[in-house]
Amino acid sequence: MKRMKCLLIFIIGIYMCTLLTAPAIASAHEPLIFTTKNTPSMNMTPFYWMVGIVGGSIAITLSYVGWRKYRAEKNRQSEDDSNN
């Protein structure tokens, strides 16, 4: 069961990486133009979405792990109290 879960996470990770790099690969034949000035036409919305999704995922994961640790310590403490 654990192996199946790891395989599923791996496949989802590969799929997500493919989605994120697909536009870069599709537009690789076009020349890259680097500018140093900020233009009003620059759209930062996709970047903010990416930061929000990644930051939210990290925050949710850390909250879940902290909650599991708190619950395990609480259970261990109640077991120690019942054994004494």
mmCIF file of the N, C-alpha and C atoms, coordinates in Angstrom:
data_MODEL
# 
_entry.id   MODEL 
# 
loop_
_atom_site.group_PDB 
_atom_site.id 
_atom_site.type_symbol 
_atom_site.label_atom_id 
_atom_site.label_alt_id 
_atom_site.label_comp_id 
_atom_site.label_asym_id 
_atom_site.label_entity_id 
_atom_site.label_seq_id 
_atom_site.pdbx_PDB_ins_code 
_atom_site.Cartn_x 
_atom_site.Cartn_y 
_atom_site.Cartn_z 
_atom_site.occupancy 
_atom_site.B_iso_or_equiv 
_atom_site.pdbx_formal_charge 
_atom_site.auth_seq_id 
_atom_site.auth_comp_id 
_atom_site.auth_asym_id 
_atom_site.auth_atom_id 
_atom_site.pdbx_PDB_model_num 
ATOM 1   N N  . MET A 1 1  ? 0.830  -1.200 0.000   1.00 0.00 ? 1  MET A N  1 
ATOM 2   C CA . MET A 1 1  ? 0.000  0.000  0.000   1.00 0.00 ? 1  MET A CA 1 
ATOM 3   C C  . MET A 1 1  ? 0.867  1.254  0.000   1.00 0.00 ? 1  MET A C  1 
ATOM 4   N N  . LYS A 1 2  ? 1.936  1.220  0.821   1.00 0.00 ? 2  LYS A N  1 
ATOM 5   C CA . LYS A 1 2  ? 2.831  2.376  0.896   1.00 0.00 ? 2  LYS A CA 1 
ATOM 6   C C  . LYS A 1 2  ? 3.534  2.591  -0.440  1.00 0.00 ? 2  LYS A C  1 
ATOM 7   N N  . ARG A 1 3  ? 3.889  1.500  -1.090  1.00 0.00 ? 3  ARG A N  1 
ATOM 8   C CA . ARG A 1 3  ? 4.563  1.586  -2.380  1.00 0.00 ? 3  ARG A CA 1 
ATOM 9   C C  . ARG A 1 3  ? 3.649  2.208  -3.432  1.00 0.00 ? 3  ARG A C  1 
ATOM 10  N N  . MET A 1 4  ? 2.374  1.847  -3.383  1.00 0.00 ? 4  MET A N  1 
ATOM 11  C CA . MET A 1 4  ? 1.405  2.387  -4.329  1.00 0.00 ? 4  MET A CA 1 
ATOM 12  C C  . MET A 1 4  ? 1.219  3.886  -4.103  1.00 0.00 ? 4  MET A C  1 
ATOM 13  N N  . LYS A 1 5  ? 1.205  4.296  -2.846  1.00 0.00 ? 5  LYS A N  1 
ATOM 14  C CA . LYS A 1 5  ? 1.058  5.708  -2.514  1.00 0.00 ? 5  LYS A CA 1 
ATOM 15  C C  . LYS A 1 5  ? 2.259  6.506  -3.025  1.00 0.00 ? 5  LYS A C  1 
ATOM 16  N N  . CYS A 1 6  ? 3.471  5.977  -2.826  1.00 0.00 ? 6  CYS A N  1 
ATOM 17  C CA . CYS A 1 6  ? 4.679  6.653  -3.313  1.00 0.00 ? 6  CYS A CA 1 
ATOM 18  C C  . CYS A 1 6  ? 4.679  6.745  -4.836  1.00 0.00 ? 6  CYS A C  1 
ATOM 19  N N  . LEU A 1 7  ? 4.249  5.687  -5.483  1.00 0.00 ? 7  LEU A N  1 
ATOM 20  C CA . LEU A 1 7  ? 4.191  5.690  -6.947  1.00 0.00 ? 7  LEU A CA 1 
ATOM 21  C C  . LEU A 1 7  ? 3.198  6.733  -7.447  1.00 0.00 ? 7  LEU A C  1 
ATOM 22  N N  . LEU A 1 8  ? 2.057  6.841  -6.787  1.00 0.00 ? 8  LEU A N  1 
ATOM 23  C CA . LEU A 1 8  ? 1.058  7.826  -7.179  1.00 0.00 ? 8  LEU A CA 1 
ATOM 24  C C  . LEU A 1 8  ? 1.587  9.248  -7.002  1.00 0.00 ? 8  LEU A C  1 
ATOM 25  N N  . ILE A 1 9  ? 2.254  9.510  -5.889  1.00 0.00 ? 9  ILE A N  1 
ATOM 26  C CA . ILE A 1 9  ? 2.847  10.836 -5.655  1.00 0.00 ? 9  ILE A CA 1 
ATOM 27  C C  . ILE A 1 9  ? 3.913  11.138 -6.707  1.00 0.00 ? 9  ILE A C  1 
ATOM 28  N N  . PHE A 1 10 ? 4.716  10.148 -7.053  1.00 0.00 ? 10 PHE A N  1 
ATOM 29  C CA . PHE A 1 10 ? 5.749  10.324 -8.070  1.00 0.00 ? 10 PHE A CA 1 
ATOM 30  C C  . PHE A 1 10 ? 5.135  10.658 -9.425  1.00 0.00 ? 10 PHE A C  1 
ATOM 31  N N  . ILE A 1 11 ? 4.086  9.947  -9.798  1.00 0.00 ? 11 ILE A N  1 
ATOM 32  C CA . ILE A 1 11 ? 3.433  10.190 -11.094 1.00 0.00 ? 11 ILE A CA 1 
ATOM 33  C C  . ILE A 1 11 ? 2.801  11.575 -11.125 1.00 0.00 ? 11 ILE A C  1 
ATOM 34  N N  . ILE A 1 12 ? 2.162  11.978 -10.034 1.00 0.00 ? 12 ILE A N  1 
ATOM 35  C CA . ILE A 1 12 ? 1.567  13.316 -9.981  1.00 0.00 ? 12 ILE A CA 1 
ATOM 36  C C  . ILE A 1 12 ? 2.655  14.378 -10.074 1.00 0.00 ? 12 ILE A C  1 
ATOM 37  N N  . GLY A 1 13 ? 3.790  14.170 -9.415  1.00 0.00 ? 13 GLY A N  1 
ATOM 38  C CA . GLY A 1 13 ? 4.907  15.112 -9.493  1.00 0.00 ? 13 GLY A CA 1 
ATOM 39  C C  . GLY A 1 13 ? 5.440  15.252 -10.906 1.00 0.00 ? 13 GLY A C  1 
ATOM 40  N N  . ILE A 1 14 ? 5.614  14.145 -11.586 1.00 0.00 ? 14 ILE A N  1 
ATOM 41  C CA . ILE A 1 14 ? 6.084  14.182 -12.980 1.00 0.00 ? 14 ILE A CA 1 
ATOM 42  C C  . ILE A 1 14 ? 5.069  14.913 -13.856 1.00 0.00 ? 14 ILE A C  1 
ATOM 43  N N  . TYR A 1 15 ? 3.796  14.649 -13.640 1.00 0.00 ? 15 TYR A N  1 
ATOM 44  C CA . TYR A 1 15 ? 2.742  15.306 -14.418 1.00 0.00 ? 15 TYR A CA 1 
ATOM 45  C C  . TYR A 1 15 ? 2.758  16.818 -14.192 1.00 0.00 ? 15 TYR A C  1 
ATOM 46  N N  . MET A 1 16 ? 2.898  17.231 -12.928 1.00 0.00 ? 16 MET A N  1 
ATOM 47  C CA . MET A 1 16 ? 2.927  18.663 -12.620 1.00 0.00 ? 16 MET A CA 1 
ATOM 48  C C  . MET A 1 16 ? 4.162  19.327 -13.238 1.00 0.00 ? 16 MET A C  1 
ATOM 49  N N  . CYS A 1 17 ? 5.311  18.676 -13.165 1.00 0.00 ? 17 CYS A N  1 
ATOM 50  C CA . CYS A 1 17 ? 6.523  19.234 -13.780 1.00 0.00 ? 17 CYS A CA 1 
ATOM 51  C C  . CYS A 1 17 ? 6.355  19.371 -15.285 1.00 0.00 ? 17 CYS A C  1 
ATOM 52  N N  . THR A 1 18 ? 5.695  18.418 -15.893 1.00 0.00 ? 18 THR A N  1 
ATOM 53  C CA . THR A 1 18 ? 5.447  18.479 -17.335 1.00 0.00 ? 18 THR A CA 1 
ATOM 54  C C  . THR A 1 18 ? 4.544  19.656 -17.676 1.00 0.00 ? 18 THR A C  1 
ATOM 55  N N  . LEU A 1 19 ? 3.528  19.887 -16.865 1.00 0.00 ? 19 LEU A N  1 
ATOM 56  C CA . LEU A 1 19 ? 2.630  21.012 -17.119 1.00 0.00 ? 19 LEU A CA 1 
ATOM 57  C C  . LEU A 1 19 ? 3.347  22.349 -16.974 1.00 0.00 ? 19 LEU A C  1 
ATOM 58  N N  . LEU A 1 20 ? 4.244  22.438 -15.989 1.00 0.00 ? 20 LEU A N  1 
ATOM 59  C CA . LEU A 1 20 ? 4.932  23.702 -15.763 1.00 0.00 ? 20 LEU A CA 1 
ATOM 60  C C  . LEU A 1 20 ? 5.983  24.004 -16.815 1.00 0.00 ? 20 LEU A C  1 
ATOM 61  N N  . THR A 1 21 ? 6.606  22.966 -17.385 1.00 0.00 ? 21 THR A N  1 
ATOM 62  C CA . THR A 1 21 ? 7.666  23.197 -18.372 1.00 0.00 ? 21 THR A CA 1 
ATOM 63  C C  . THR A 1 21 ? 7.174  23.128 -19.803 1.00 0.00 ? 21 THR A C  1 
ATOM 64  N N  . ALA A 1 22 ? 5.946  22.698 -20.037 1.00 0.00 ? 22 ALA A N  1 
ATOM 65  C CA . ALA A 1 22 ? 5.440  22.558 -21.406 1.00 0.00 ? 22 ALA A CA 1 
ATOM 66  C C  . ALA A 1 22 ? 5.450  23.877 -22.187 1.00 0.00 ? 22 ALA A C  1 
ATOM 67  N N  . PRO A 1 23 ? 5.012  25.008 -21.614 1.00 0.00 ? 23 PRO A N  1 
ATOM 68  C CA . PRO A 1 23 ? 5.059  26.248 -22.392 1.00 0.00 ? 23 PRO A CA 1 
ATOM 69  C C  . PRO A 1 23 ? 6.482  26.669 -22.754 1.00 0.00 ? 23 PRO A C  1 
ATOM 70  N N  . ALA A 1 24 ? 7.436  26.413 -21.887 1.00 0.00 ? 24 ALA A N  1 
ATOM 71  C CA . ALA A 1 24 ? 8.825  26.772 -22.175 1.00 0.00 ? 24 ALA A CA 1 
ATOM 72  C C  . ALA A 1 24 ? 9.382  25.914 -23.308 1.00 0.00 ? 24 ALA A C  1 
ATOM 73  N N  . ILE A 1 25 ? 9.026  24.656 -23.317 1.00 0.00 ? 25 ILE A N  1 
ATOM 74  C CA . ILE A 1 25 ? 9.503  23.765 -24.376 1.00 0.00 ? 25 ILE A CA 1 
ATOM 75  C C  . ILE A 1 25 ? 8.817  24.109 -25.697 1.00 0.00 ? 25 ILE A C  1 
ATOM 76  N N  . ALA A 1 26 ? 7.532  24.425 -25.651 1.00 0.00 ? 26 ALA A N  1 
ATOM 77  C CA . ALA A 1 26 ? 6.795  24.731 -26.881 1.00 0.00 ? 26 ALA A CA 1 
ATOM 78  C C  . ALA A 1 26 ? 7.288  26.012 -27.529 1.00 0.00 ? 26 ALA A C  1 
ATOM 79  N N  . SER A 1 27 ? 7.749  26.970 -26.740 1.00 0.00 ? 27 SER A N  1 
ATOM 80  C CA . SER A 1 27 ? 8.194  28.239 -27.304 1.00 0.00 ? 27 SER A CA 1 
ATOM 81  C C  . SER A 1 27 ? 9.716  28.330 -27.402 1.00 0.00 ? 27 SER A C  1 
ATOM 82  N N  . ALA A 1 28 ? 10.394 27.193 -27.390 1.00 0.00 ? 28 ALA A N  1 
ATOM 83  C CA . ALA A 1 28 ? 11.848 27.208 -27.417 1.00 0.00 ? 28 ALA A CA 1 
ATOM 84  C C  . ALA A 1 28 ? 12.400 27.671 -28.766 1.00 0.00 ? 28 ALA A C  1 
ATOM 85  N N  . HIS A 1 29 ? 11.629 27.531 -29.826 1.00 0.00 ? 29 HIS A N  1 
ATOM 86  C CA . HIS A 1 29 ? 12.129 27.922 -31.139 1.00 0.00 ? 29 HIS A CA 1 
ATOM 87  C C  . HIS A 1 29 ? 12.085 29.436 -31.354 1.00 0.00 ? 29 HIS A C  1 
ATOM 88  N N  . GLU A 1 30 ? 11.352 30.143 -30.503 1.00 0.00 ? 30 GLU A N  1 
ATOM 89  C CA . GLU A 1 30 ? 11.287 31.594 -30.622 1.00 0.00 ? 30 GLU A CA 1 
ATOM 90  C C  . GLU A 1 30 ? 12.496 32.218 -29.928 1.00 0.00 ? 30 GLU A C  1 
ATOM 91  N N  . PRO A 1 31 ? 13.057 33.279 -30.477 1.00 0.00 ? 31 PRO A N  1 
ATOM 92  C CA . PRO A 1 31 ? 14.222 33.893 -29.832 1.00 0.00 ? 31 PRO A CA 1 
ATOM 93  C C  . PRO A 1 31 ? 13.831 34.570 -28.512 1.00 0.00 ? 31 PRO A C  1 
ATOM 94  N N  . LEU A 1 32 ? 14.728 34.500 -27.558 1.00 0.00 ? 32 LEU A N  1 
ATOM 95  C CA . LEU A 1 32 ? 14.499 35.135 -26.265 1.00 0.00 ? 32 LEU A CA 1 
ATOM 96  C C  . LEU A 1 32 ? 14.979 36.575 -26.311 1.00 0.00 ? 32 LEU A C  1 
ATOM 97  N N  . ILE A 1 33 ? 14.188 37.471 -25.816 1.00 0.00 ? 33 ILE A N  1 
ATOM 98  C CA . ILE A 1 33 ? 14.551 38.884 -25.773 1.00 0.00 ? 33 ILE A CA 1 
ATOM 99  C C  . ILE A 1 33 ? 14.582 39.297 -24.305 1.00 0.00 ? 33 ILE A C  1 
ATOM 100 N N  . PHE A 1 34 ? 15.732 39.704 -23.837 1.00 0.00 ? 34 PHE A N  1 
ATOM 101 C CA . PHE A 1 34 ? 15.880 40.119 -22.452 1.00 0.00 ? 34 PHE A CA 1 
ATOM 102 C C  . PHE A 1 34 ? 15.879 41.637 -22.376 1.00 0.00 ? 34 PHE A C  1 
ATOM 103 N N  . THR A 1 35 ? 15.035 42.167 -21.545 1.00 0.00 ? 35 THR A N  1 
ATOM 104 C CA . THR A 1 35 ? 15.008 43.609 -21.334 1.00 0.00 ? 35 THR A CA 1 
ATOM 105 C C  . THR A 1 35 ? 15.266 43.886 -19.863 1.00 0.00 ? 35 THR A C  1 
ATOM 106 N N  . THR A 1 36 ? 15.876 45.001 -19.598 1.00 0.00 ? 36 THR A N  1 
ATOM 107 C CA . THR A 1 36 ? 16.175 45.353 -18.216 1.00 0.00 ? 36 THR A CA 1 
ATOM 108 C C  . THR A 1 36 ? 15.192 46.361 -17.654 1.00 0.00 ? 36 THR A C  1 
ATOM 109 N N  . LYS A 1 37 ? 14.386 46.952 -18.481 1.00 0.00 ? 37 LYS A N  1 
ATOM 110 C CA . LYS A 1 37 ? 13.428 47.936 -17.980 1.00 0.00 ? 37 LYS A CA 1 
ATOM 111 C C  . LYS A 1 37 ? 12.075 47.268 -17.742 1.00 0.00 ? 37 LYS A C  1 
ATOM 112 N N  . ASN A 1 38 ? 11.363 47.757 -16.750 1.00 0.00 ? 38 ASN A N  1 
ATOM 113 C CA . ASN A 1 38 ? 10.025 47.251 -16.464 1.00 0.00 ? 38 ASN A CA 1 
ATOM 114 C C  . ASN A 1 38 ? 9.025  47.964 -17.356 1.00 0.00 ? 38 ASN A C  1 
ATOM 115 N N  . THR A 1 39 ? 8.251  47.198 -18.060 1.00 0.00 ? 39 THR A N  1 
ATOM 116 C CA . THR A 1 39 ? 7.241  47.777 -18.934 1.00 0.00 ? 39 THR A CA 1 
ATOM 117 C C  . THR A 1 39 ? 5.875  47.596 -18.288 1.00 0.00 ? 39 THR A C  1 
ATOM 118 N N  . PRO A 1 40 ? 4.948  48.488 -18.563 1.00 0.00 ? 40 PRO A N  1 
ATOM 119 C CA . PRO A 1 40 ? 3.614  48.351 -17.979 1.00 0.00 ? 40 PRO A CA 1 
ATOM 120 C C  . PRO A 1 40 ? 2.875  47.113 -18.467 1.00 0.00 ? 40 PRO A C  1 
ATOM 121 N N  . SER A 1 41 ? 3.320  46.519 -19.561 1.00 0.00 ? 41 SER A N  1 
ATOM 122 C CA . SER A 1 41 ? 2.618  45.359 -20.103 1.00 0.00 ? 41 SER A CA 1 
ATOM 123 C C  . SER A 1 41 ? 3.019  44.052 -19.422 1.00 0.00 ? 41 SER A C  1 
ATOM 124 N N  . MET A 1 42 ? 3.963  44.120 -18.482 1.00 0.00 ? 42 MET A N  1 
ATOM 125 C CA . MET A 1 42 ? 4.367  42.895 -17.783 1.00 0.00 ? 42 MET A CA 1 
ATOM 126 C C  . MET A 1 42 ? 3.223  42.424 -16.899 1.00 0.00 ? 42 MET A C  1 
ATOM 127 N N  . ASN A 1 43 ? 2.903  41.145 -17.008 1.00 0.00 ? 43 ASN A N  1 
ATOM 128 C CA . ASN A 1 43 ? 1.806  40.576 -16.234 1.00 0.00 ? 43 ASN A CA 1 
ATOM 129 C C  . ASN A 1 43 ? 2.391  39.621 -15.197 1.00 0.00 ? 43 ASN A C  1 
ATOM 130 N N  . MET A 1 44 ? 2.261  39.951 -13.922 1.00 0.00 ? 44 MET A N  1 
ATOM 131 C CA . MET A 1 44 ? 2.825  39.142 -12.848 1.00 0.00 ? 44 MET A CA 1 
ATOM 132 C C  . MET A 1 44 ? 1.795  38.200 -12.232 1.00 0.00 ? 44 MET A C  1 
ATOM 133 N N  . THR A 1 45 ? 0.596  38.141 -12.766 1.00 0.00 ? 45 THR A N  1 
ATOM 134 C CA . THR A 1 45 ? -0.461 37.319 -12.180 1.00 0.00 ? 45 THR A CA 1 
ATOM 135 C C  . THR A 1 45 ? -0.083 35.843 -12.097 1.00 0.00 ? 45 THR A C  1 
ATOM 136 N N  . PRO A 1 46 ? 0.479  35.215 -13.145 1.00 0.00 ? 46 PRO A N  1 
ATOM 137 C CA . PRO A 1 46 ? 0.848  33.800 -13.011 1.00 0.00 ? 46 PRO A CA 1 
ATOM 138 C C  . PRO A 1 46 ? 1.887  33.564 -11.909 1.00 0.00 ? 46 PRO A C  1 
ATOM 139 N N  . PHE A 1 47 ? 2.803  34.498 -11.745 1.00 0.00 ? 47 PHE A N  1 
ATOM 140 C CA . PHE A 1 47 ? 3.812  34.360 -10.700 1.00 0.00 ? 47 PHE A CA 1 
ATOM 141 C C  . PHE A 1 47 ? 3.159  34.383 -9.320  1.00 0.00 ? 47 PHE A C  1 
ATOM 142 N N  . TYR A 1 48 ? 2.213  35.276 -9.110  1.00 0.00 ? 48 TYR A N  1 
ATOM 143 C CA . TYR A 1 48 ? 1.530  35.364 -7.817  1.00 0.00 ? 48 TYR A CA 1 
ATOM 144 C C  . TYR A 1 48 ? 0.710  34.105 -7.548  1.00 0.00 ? 48 TYR A C  1 
ATOM 145 N N  . TRP A 1 49 ? 0.090  33.547 -8.584  1.00 0.00 ? 49 TRP A N  1 
ATOM 146 C CA . TRP A 1 49 ? -0.637 32.301 -8.415  1.00 0.00 ? 49 TRP A CA 1 
ATOM 147 C C  . TRP A 1 49 ? 0.307  31.180 -8.007  1.00 0.00 ? 49 TRP A C  1 
ATOM 148 N N  . MET A 1 50 ? 1.477  31.116 -8.647  1.00 0.00 ? 50 MET A N  1 
ATOM 149 C CA . MET A 1 50 ? 2.438  30.077 -8.333  1.00 0.00 ? 50 MET A CA 1 
ATOM 150 C C  . MET A 1 50 ? 2.929  30.216 -6.890  1.00 0.00 ? 50 MET A C  1 
ATOM 151 N N  . VAL A 1 51 ? 3.247  31.443 -6.474  1.00 0.00 ? 51 VAL A N  1 
ATOM 152 C CA . VAL A 1 51 ? 3.699  31.675 -5.102  1.00 0.00 ? 51 VAL A CA 1 
ATOM 153 C C  . VAL A 1 51 ? 2.606  31.290 -4.117  1.00 0.00 ? 51 VAL A C  1 
ATOM 154 N N  . GLY A 1 52 ? 1.373  31.638 -4.419  1.00 0.00 ? 52 GLY A N  1 
ATOM 155 C CA . GLY A 1 52 ? 0.259  31.299 -3.533  1.00 0.00 ? 52 GLY A CA 1 
ATOM 156 C C  . GLY A 1 52 ? 0.031  29.802 -3.425  1.00 0.00 ? 52 GLY A C  1 
ATOM 157 N N  . ILE A 1 53 ? 0.110  29.108 -4.539  1.00 0.00 ? 53 ILE A N  1 
ATOM 158 C CA . ILE A 1 53 ? -0.111 27.659 -4.527  1.00 0.00 ? 53 ILE A CA 1 
ATOM 159 C C  . ILE A 1 53 ? 1.010  26.950 -3.784  1.00 0.00 ? 53 ILE A C  1 
ATOM 160 N N  . VAL A 1 54 ? 2.254  27.292 -4.088  1.00 0.00 ? 54 VAL A N  1 
ATOM 161 C CA . VAL A 1 54 ? 3.383  26.635 -3.425  1.00 0.00 ? 54 VAL A CA 1 
ATOM 162 C C  . VAL A 1 54 ? 3.407  26.981 -1.936  1.00 0.00 ? 54 VAL A C  1 
ATOM 163 N N  . GLY A 1 55 ? 3.240  28.262 -1.616  1.00 0.00 ? 55 GLY A N  1 
ATOM 164 C CA . GLY A 1 55 ? 3.232  28.666 -0.207  1.00 0.00 ? 55 GLY A CA 1 
ATOM 165 C C  . GLY A 1 55 ? 2.074  28.056 0.554   1.00 0.00 ? 55 GLY A C  1 
ATOM 166 N N  . GLY A 1 56 ? 0.914  27.993 -0.071  1.00 0.00 ? 56 GLY A N  1 
ATOM 167 C CA . GLY A 1 56 ? -0.238 27.366 0.572   1.00 0.00 ? 56 GLY A CA 1 
ATOM 168 C C  . GLY A 1 56 ? -0.030 25.882 0.805   1.00 0.00 ? 56 GLY A C  1 
ATOM 169 N N  . SER A 1 57 ? 0.560  25.212 -0.162  1.00 0.00 ? 57 SER A N  1 
ATOM 170 C CA . SER A 1 57 ? 0.842  23.783 -0.006  1.00 0.00 ? 57 SER A CA 1 
ATOM 171 C C  . SER A 1 57 ? 1.808  23.537 1.137   1.00 0.00 ? 57 SER A C  1 
ATOM 172 N N  . ILE A 1 58 ? 2.834  24.354 1.225   1.00 0.00 ? 58 ILE A N  1 
ATOM 173 C CA . ILE A 1 58 ? 3.803  24.214 2.321   1.00 0.00 ? 58 ILE A CA 1 
ATOM 174 C C  . ILE A 1 58 ? 3.136  24.483 3.659   1.00 0.00 ? 58 ILE A C  1 
ATOM 175 N N  . ALA A 1 59 ? 2.333  25.534 3.742   1.00 0.00 ? 59 ALA A N  1 
ATOM 176 C CA . ALA A 1 59 ? 1.662  25.866 5.000   1.00 0.00 ? 59 ALA A CA 1 
ATOM 177 C C  . ALA A 1 59 ? 0.699  24.764 5.429   1.00 0.00 ? 59 ALA A C  1 
ATOM 178 N N  . ILE A 1 60 ? -0.062 24.216 4.491   1.00 0.00 ? 60 ILE A N  1 
ATOM 179 C CA . ILE A 1 60 ? -0.993 23.136 4.819   1.00 0.00 ? 60 ILE A CA 1 
ATOM 180 C C  . ILE A 1 60 ? -0.241 21.894 5.282   1.00 0.00 ? 60 ILE A C  1 
ATOM 181 N N  . THR A 1 61 ? 0.847  21.562 4.599   1.00 0.00 ? 61 THR A N  1 
ATOM 182 C CA . THR A 1 61 ? 1.634  20.391 4.975   1.00 0.00 ? 61 THR A CA 1 
ATOM 183 C C  . THR A 1 61 ? 2.224  20.545 6.369   1.00 0.00 ? 61 THR A C  1 
ATOM 184 N N  . LEU A 1 62 ? 2.810  21.702 6.649   1.00 0.00 ? 62 LEU A N  1 
ATOM 185 C CA . LEU A 1 62 ? 3.394  21.918 7.971   1.00 0.00 ? 62 LEU A CA 1 
ATOM 186 C C  . LEU A 1 62 ? 2.330  21.922 9.065   1.00 0.00 ? 62 LEU A C  1 
ATOM 187 N N  . SER A 1 63 ? 1.181  22.474 8.786   1.00 0.00 ? 63 SER A N  1 
ATOM 188 C CA . SER A 1 63 ? 0.097  22.455 9.766   1.00 0.00 ? 63 SER A CA 1 
ATOM 189 C C  . SER A 1 63 ? -0.354 21.027 10.048  1.00 0.00 ? 63 SER A C  1 
ATOM 190 N N  . TYR A 1 64 ? -0.490 20.222 9.020   1.00 0.00 ? 64 TYR A N  1 
ATOM 191 C CA . TYR A 1 64 ? -0.916 18.834 9.185   1.00 0.00 ? 64 TYR A CA 1 
ATOM 192 C C  . TYR A 1 64 ? 0.110  18.030 9.984   1.00 0.00 ? 64 TYR A C  1 
ATOM 193 N N  . VAL A 1 65 ? 1.379  18.205 9.662   1.00 0.00 ? 65 VAL A N  1 
ATOM 194 C CA . VAL A 1 65 ? 2.430  17.481 10.379  1.00 0.00 ? 65 VAL A CA 1 
ATOM 195 C C  . VAL A 1 65 ? 2.467  17.901 11.844  1.00 0.00 ? 65 VAL A C  1 
ATOM 196 N N  . GLY A 1 66 ? 2.320  19.186 12.108  1.00 0.00 ? 66 GLY A N  1 
ATOM 197 C CA . GLY A 1 66 ? 2.295  19.667 13.492  1.00 0.00 ? 66 GLY A CA 1 
ATOM 198 C C  . GLY A 1 66 ? 1.107  19.116 14.256  1.00 0.00 ? 66 GLY A C  1 
ATOM 199 N N  . TRP A 1 67 ? -0.052 19.051 13.602  1.00 0.00 ? 67 TRP A N  1 
ATOM 200 C CA . TRP A 1 67 ? -1.239 18.510 14.251  1.00 0.00 ? 67 TRP A CA 1 
ATOM 201 C C  . TRP A 1 67 ? -1.068 17.024 14.562  1.00 0.00 ? 67 TRP A C  1 
ATOM 202 N N  . ARG A 1 68 ? -0.480 16.272 13.623  1.00 0.00 ? 68 ARG A N  1 
ATOM 203 C CA . ARG A 1 68 ? -0.237 14.838 13.854  1.00 0.00 ? 68 ARG A CA 1 
ATOM 204 C C  . ARG A 1 68 ? 0.746  14.633 14.997  1.00 0.00 ? 68 ARG A C  1 
ATOM 205 N N  . LYS A 1 69 ? 1.783  15.446 15.058  1.00 0.00 ? 69 LYS A N  1 
ATOM 206 C CA . LYS A 1 69 ? 2.761  15.323 16.137  1.00 0.00 ? 69 LYS A CA 1 
ATOM 207 C C  . LYS A 1 69 ? 2.111  15.654 17.480  1.00 0.00 ? 69 LYS A C  1 
ATOM 208 N N  . TYR A 1 70 ? 1.304  16.697 17.518  1.00 0.00 ? 70 TYR A N  1 
ATOM 209 C CA . TYR A 1 70 ? 0.608  17.073 18.753  1.00 0.00 ? 70 TYR A CA 1 
ATOM 210 C C  . TYR A 1 70 ? -0.310 15.940 19.217  1.00 0.00 ? 70 TYR A C  1 
ATOM 211 N N  . ARG A 1 71 ? -1.048 15.366 18.290  1.00 0.00 ? 71 ARG A N  1 
ATOM 212 C CA . ARG A 1 71 ? -1.968 14.285 18.634  1.00 0.00 ? 71 ARG A CA 1 
ATOM 213 C C  . ARG A 1 71 ? -1.210 13.050 19.124  1.00 0.00 ? 71 ARG A C  1 
ATOM 214 N N  . ALA A 1 72 ? -0.076 12.715 18.483  1.00 0.00 ? 72 ALA A N  1 
ATOM 215 C CA . ALA A 1 72 ? 0.715  11.551 18.899  1.00 0.00 ? 72 ALA A CA 1 
ATOM 216 C C  . ALA A 1 72 ? 1.303  11.771 20.293  1.00 0.00 ? 72 ALA A C  1 
ATOM 217 N N  . GLU A 1 73 ? 1.814  12.976 20.567  1.00 0.00 ? 73 GLU A N  1 
ATOM 218 C CA . GLU A 1 73 ? 2.366  13.246 21.894  1.00 0.00 ? 73 GLU A CA 1 
ATOM 219 C C  . GLU A 1 73 ? 1.278  13.221 22.958  1.00 0.00 ? 73 GLU A C  1 
ATOM 220 N N  . LYS A 1 74 ? 0.101  13.711 22.630  1.00 0.00 ? 74 LYS A N  1 
ATOM 221 C CA . LYS A 1 74 ? -1.011 13.693 23.573  1.00 0.00 ? 74 LYS A CA 1 
ATOM 222 C C  . LYS A 1 74 ? -1.421 12.255 23.882  1.00 0.00 ? 74 LYS A C  1 
ATOM 223 N N  . ASN A 1 75 ? -1.482 11.405 22.857  1.00 0.00 ? 75 ASN A N  1 
ATOM 224 C CA . ASN A 1 75 ? -1.818 9.995  23.070  1.00 0.00 ? 75 ASN A CA 1 
ATOM 225 C C  . ASN A 1 75 ? -0.744 9.285  23.873  1.00 0.00 ? 75 ASN A C  1 
ATOM 226 N N  . ARG A 1 76 ? 0.520  9.574  23.586  1.00 0.00 ? 76 ARG A N  1 
ATOM 227 C CA . ARG A 1 76 ? 1.614  8.947  24.316  1.00 0.00 ? 76 ARG A CA 1 
ATOM 228 C C  . ARG A 1 76 ? 1.591  9.371  25.782  1.00 0.00 ? 76 ARG A C  1 
ATOM 229 N N  . GLN A 1 77 ? 1.293  10.635 26.031  1.00 0.00 ? 77 GLN A N  1 
ATOM 230 C CA . GLN A 1 77 ? 1.244  11.127 27.404  1.00 0.00 ? 77 GLN A CA 1 
ATOM 231 C C  . GLN A 1 77 ? 0.086  10.476 28.168  1.00 0.00 ? 77 GLN A C  1 
ATOM 232 N N  . SER A 1 78 ? -1.058 10.317 27.517  1.00 0.00 ? 78 SER A N  1 
ATOM 233 C CA . SER A 1 78 ? -2.191 9.663  28.195  1.00 0.00 ? 78 SER A CA 1 
ATOM 234 C C  . SER A 1 78 ? -1.918 8.179  28.444  1.00 0.00 ? 78 SER A C  1 
ATOM 235 N N  . GLU A 1 79 ? -1.163 7.524  27.553  1.00 0.00 ? 79 GLU A N  1 
ATOM 236 C CA . GLU A 1 79 ? -0.790 6.130  27.782  1.00 0.00 ? 79 GLU A CA 1 
ATOM 237 C C  . GLU A 1 79 ? 0.195  6.023  28.950  1.00 0.00 ? 79 GLU A C  1 
ATOM 238 N N  . ASP A 1 80 ? 1.142  6.967  29.032  1.00 0.00 ? 80 ASP A N  1 
ATOM 239 C CA . ASP A 1 80 ? 2.098  6.961  30.142  1.00 0.00 ? 80 ASP A CA 1 
ATOM 240 C C  . ASP A 1 80 ? 1.387  7.198  31.466  1.00 0.00 ? 80 ASP A C  1 
ATOM 241 N N  . ASP A 1 81 ? 0.390  8.086  31.482  1.00 0.00 ? 81 ASP A N  1 
ATOM 242 C CA . ASP A 1 81 ? -0.355 8.361  32.701  1.00 0.00 ? 81 ASP A CA 1 
ATOM 243 C C  . ASP A 1 81 ? -1.174 7.146  33.134  1.00 0.00 ? 81 ASP A C  1 
ATOM 244 N N  . SER A 1 82 ? -1.725 6.421  32.186  1.00 0.00 ? 82 SER A N  1 
ATOM 245 C CA . SER A 1 82 ? -2.543 5.246  32.532  1.00 0.00 ? 82 SER A CA 1 
ATOM 246 C C  . SER A 1 82 ? -1.667 4.078  32.990  1.00 0.00 ? 82 SER A C  1 
ATOM 247 N N  . ASN A 1 83 ? -0.410 4.009  32.544  1.00 0.00 ? 83 ASN A N  1 
ATOM 248 C CA . ASN A 1 83 ? 0.507  2.950  32.980  1.00 0.00 ? 83 ASN A CA 1 
ATOM 249 C C  . ASN A 1 83 ? 1.051  3.188  34.358  1.00 0.00 ? 83 ASN A C  1 
ATOM 250 N N  . ASN A 1 84 ? 1.110  4.426  34.818  1.00 0.00 ? 84 ASN A N  1 
ATOM 251 C CA . ASN A 1 84 ? 1.663  4.728  36.148  1.00 0.00 ? 84 ASN A CA 1 
ATOM 252 C C  . ASN A 1 84 ? 0.661  4.535  37.198  1.00 0.00 ? 84 ASN A C  1 
# 
